[in-house]
Amino acid sequence: MFLSFLLFKVPRMDKRVMAIAKLGYRKCVVPKTSEKLLKPLDLDIQILPCNNLKEFINTVFRPEV
């Protein structure tokens, strides 16, 4: 069985990201297709857009510079 490991949008993505920003999270990984929806919100949270699981792993586990 082959899995594509794609990341997909969820309903009300903007409200979910606003909720975690209020909880104090500083970063949020979202599907790249949701990036344009979240940009105009001007939140105090870093949006990390990814297309697939490999990008997600490389983004989340990369060393901080």
C-alpha positions as CSV (number, residue, x, y, z in Angstrom):
1,M,0.0,0.0,0.0
2,F,1.4,3.4,-1.0
3,L,0.5,6.6,0.9
4,S,1.2,10.0,-0.7
5,F,1.7,11.7,2.7
6,L,0.1,14.9,1.4
7,L,-1.1,17.6,3.8
8,F,-4.7,18.7,3.3
9,K,-6.7,21.7,4.5
10,V,-9.2,21.3,7.3
11,P,-12.4,23.3,7.7
12,R,-12.2,26.7,9.4
13,M,-8.3,26.7,9.2
14,D,-8.2,30.4,10.0
15,K,-10.2,30.0,13.3
16,R,-8.1,27.0,14.4
17,V,-4.8,28.9,13.8
18,M,-6.2,32.0,15.6
19,A,-7.1,29.7,18.6
20,I,-3.6,28.2,18.9
21,A,-2.1,31.7,18.6
22,K,-4.2,32.8,21.6
23,L,-2.9,29.7,23.5
24,G,0.6,31.1,23.1
25,Y,2.0,28.9,20.3
26,R,4.7,30.6,18.2
27,K,4.7,28.4,15.1
28,C,2.0,26.5,13.1
29,V,2.6,24.1,10.3
30,V,-0.2,24.3,7.7
31,P,-0.7,22.9,4.2
32,K,0.8,25.2,1.6
33,T,-2.7,25.6,0.1
34,S,-3.8,27.4,3.2
35,E,-0.9,29.9,3.3
36,K,-2.8,32.6,1.3
37,L,-5.9,32.3,3.5
38,L,-3.8,32.9,6.7
39,K,-1.5,35.7,5.5
40,P,-4.1,38.6,5.9
41,L,-4.9,37.6,9.5
42,D,-1.7,39.3,10.8
43,L,-1.2,36.9,13.7
44,D,1.6,36.8,16.2
45,I,2.4,33.3,15.0
46,Q,4.9,32.0,12.4
47,I,3.1,30.1,9.7
48,L,5.1,27.2,8.2
49,P,3.6,26.0,5.0
50,C,4.4,22.5,3.8
51,N,3.2,20.3,0.8
52,N,3.9,16.9,2.2
53,L,5.2,14.9,5.1
54,K,8.9,15.2,4.0
55,E,8.7,19.0,4.0
56,F,6.9,18.9,7.3
57,I,9.7,16.8,8.9
58,N,12.4,19.0,7.4
59,T,10.7,22.2,8.5
60,V,9.9,21.1,12.1
61,F,13.2,19.3,12.8
62,R,15.6,21.6,11.2
63,P,18.2,23.2,13.5
64,E,17.4,26.8,14.6
65,V,20.0,29.3,13.3
